[in-house]
Amino acid sequence: MTRKLAAVAGVAAVLVVVAWFFFLWKPQTTKLHAIRAKEHTQQAQIGILRASLASLQQQKRNQGVEKAALGALSALVPSSPDLSAALRELSSAAASSHVKLTSVSPSPPASYAGTTGTAGTAAPAGAQPLPLTMAASGTYAQLKAFVVDLDRLPRLFVIQTIQISGGSAAPTAQPLQLTLSADMFYQPAG
């Protein structure tokens, strides 16, 4: 009888261990694995967020430099064609290089001429050219200095074509004639 009792007790103990494993241990282990997987996912997200935070902090530190660069670029490309200021700048460049500026012929800006924008439509995005054709006269050195001064204008100035003609080797040499076409730029607001 003691053997039978021991066998029943052994089977009961095994059943208790099996029941404990299936009803307590295995569900808790599964929950623990799920929690650990979630923890790893959240740790990875924390790493991504920390990298984003570091990037944003670096951008904030660079903001002053970028604002200064934007201010400098805004000076190169003003928000309106401002033809009178452009003509003053060209006249100043001619005076500083001792060139006689004989003519300046601006063309209407593209968005004003109606070629790229029409009534009721917004002006095209990006910098817009203000085409100019000009003529000047002077010595080679003066004309060269004039072209260099044009490059130093406080506004973006892109030379498209240059033609130099005239002049002579005689003692009463005639000045050289410069014909130049270029674009000054502006950035329409909007």
matplotlib code that plots the C-alpha trace (Angstrom):
import matplotlib.pyplot as plt

x = [0.0, 2.8, 4.1, 0.7, 0.5, 4.0, 3.1, -0.1, 1.9, 4.5, 1.9, 0.2, 3.5, 4.2, 0.7, 1.2, 4.5, 3.0, 0.0, 2.4, 4.5, 1.5, -0.6, 2.0, 5.6, 4.9, 2.4, 4.7, 7.8, 5.9, 4.9, 8.5, 9.8, 7.1, 8.1, 11.8, 11.1, 9.1, 11.9, 14.4, 12.1, 11.7, 15.5, 16.0, 13.4, 15.1, 18.4, 16.7, 15.1, 18.4, 20.1, 17.3, 17.6, 21.4, 20.8, 18.2, 20.5, 23.3, 20.9, 19.9, 23.6, 24.1, 21.0, 22.9, 25.4, 22.7, 20.7, 23.8, 24.4, 20.7, 21.1, 24.1, 22.2, 19.2, 21.5, 22.7, 19.1, 16.7, 13.0, 12.2, 13.9, 14.6, 16.0, 17.0, 19.3, 20.7, 21.5, 23.1, 25.3, 26.3, 27.0, 29.2, 31.2, 31.7, 32.9, 35.3, 37.0, 37.0, 34.9, 32.4, 29.1, 27.4, 24.1, 22.3, 19.2, 17.3, 14.6, 11.5, 11.8, 10.3, 7.4, 6.6, 6.8, 4.1, 6.2, 6.2, 3.3, -0.2, -2.9, -4.3, -1.3, 1.5, 5.0, 7.3, 9.3, 13.0, 15.3, 14.2, 16.6, 16.6, 18.2, 20.5, 22.5, 25.1, 27.8, 30.9, 34.1, 37.6, 41.1, 41.7, 42.7, 39.7, 37.3, 39.0, 38.6, 34.9, 34.2, 36.0, 33.9, 30.7, 31.7, 32.0, 28.5, 26.4, 23.8, 24.2, 25.4, 26.0, 27.6, 26.2, 28.2, 31.1, 32.2, 35.2, 35.8, 37.5, 40.7, 43.9, 47.6, 48.0, 49.2, 45.6, 44.2, 40.5, 39.0, 37.8, 34.1, 32.6, 29.2, 27.9, 24.8, 24.1, 21.4, 20.9, 18.6, 15.7, 13.5, 9.8, 8.1, 5.6]
y = [0.0, 2.3, 1.7, 2.5, 5.6, 6.6, 6.0, 8.1, 10.8, 10.7, 11.0, 13.8, 15.6, 15.3, 16.5, 19.5, 20.3, 19.9, 22.1, 24.7, 24.7, 25.1, 27.4, 29.6, 29.2, 29.2, 32.1, 34.2, 33.3, 34.3, 37.6, 38.2, 37.6, 39.9, 42.6, 42.2, 42.5, 45.6, 47.0, 46.4, 48.2, 51.1, 51.3, 51.4, 54.2, 56.1, 55.8, 57.3, 60.1, 60.9, 61.1, 63.4, 65.6, 65.9, 66.8, 69.5, 70.9, 71.2, 72.9, 75.3, 76.1, 76.7, 78.9, 82.2, 81.3, 80.3, 83.5, 85.5, 83.6, 84.1, 87.8, 87.9, 86.0, 88.3, 91.2, 89.5, 88.8, 91.5, 91.0, 93.5, 94.4, 98.0, 99.3, 102.6, 101.0, 98.7, 101.8, 103.6, 100.5, 100.3, 104.1, 103.8, 100.9, 102.9, 106.0, 104.0, 102.4, 105.7, 104.2, 106.3, 104.5, 105.5, 103.5, 101.1, 99.4, 97.3, 94.9, 94.4, 91.5, 88.3, 88.2, 91.8, 91.4, 88.7, 86.0, 83.7, 85.0, 86.2, 88.1, 86.0, 83.7, 83.9, 85.0, 82.0, 80.7, 81.3, 84.1, 86.1, 87.8, 91.5, 91.6, 94.5, 95.6, 98.3, 100.1, 101.8, 103.2, 103.5, 102.0, 98.3, 98.7, 100.8, 98.3, 95.4, 97.3, 98.0, 94.3, 93.4, 96.1, 94.6, 91.3, 93.1, 94.7, 94.1, 92.4, 89.2, 90.2, 87.6, 88.6, 86.8, 88.3, 90.8, 92.5, 94.9, 96.8, 99.9, 101.6, 102.2, 102.2, 105.9, 108.5, 109.9, 106.5, 106.1, 104.5, 100.9, 100.3, 97.7, 96.1, 93.9, 92.0, 90.7, 89.7, 91.1, 89.0, 89.5, 87.2, 88.0, 87.9, 85.0]
z = [0.0, 0.7, -2.8, -4.2, -2.1, -3.2, -6.8, -6.5, -4.7, -7.4, -10.2, -8.3, -7.9, -11.6, -12.4, -10.1, -11.8, -15.3, -14.3, -12.7, -15.9, -18.3, -16.2, -14.4, -15.8, -19.6, -19.6, -17.5, -19.6, -22.7, -21.2, -20.1, -23.7, -25.1, -22.5, -23.4, -27.1, -26.5, -24.4, -27.2, -29.7, -27.3, -26.7, -30.5, -30.8, -27.9, -29.9, -33.0, -31.0, -29.3, -32.8, -34.0, -30.9, -31.4, -35.1, -34.1, -31.4, -34.0, -36.4, -33.7, -33.0, -36.8, -37.1, -36.6, -39.3, -41.7, -41.0, -41.8, -45.0, -46.0, -45.3, -47.6, -50.3, -49.9, -50.6, -53.8, -55.0, -53.7, -53.6, -56.4, -59.7, -58.3, -61.6, -60.2, -57.6, -60.3, -62.6, -59.6, -59.0, -62.7, -62.8, -59.7, -61.2, -64.4, -62.4, -60.2, -63.2, -65.2, -68.0, -69.9, -69.7, -73.0, -72.7, -70.5, -71.9, -69.4, -70.6, -68.6, -66.1, -67.4, -65.0, -65.7, -69.5, -69.3, -70.9, -67.9, -65.8, -66.8, -65.0, -62.2, -61.9, -59.4, -60.4, -61.1, -58.2, -57.9, -58.9, -62.0, -64.4, -65.1, -68.6, -69.3, -72.4, -72.0, -73.9, -72.5, -73.8, -72.4, -72.5, -72.2, -68.6, -67.8, -69.4, -67.6, -64.3, -65.2, -65.7, -62.4, -60.7, -62.2, -60.6, -57.2, -57.3, -54.2, -56.4, -58.4, -61.9, -64.6, -67.8, -70.8, -73.7, -74.0, -77.3, -77.5, -80.7, -82.0, -80.8, -82.8, -82.3, -83.4, -80.9, -80.8, -80.1, -80.1, -77.0, -77.2, -77.3, -75.0, -75.6, -72.8, -72.1, -68.6, -66.1, -62.7, -60.5, -58.1, -56.1, -56.3, -53.0, -52.6]

ax = plt.figure().add_subplot(projection="3d")
ax.plot(x, y, z, "-o")
ax.set_aspect("equal")
plt.show()
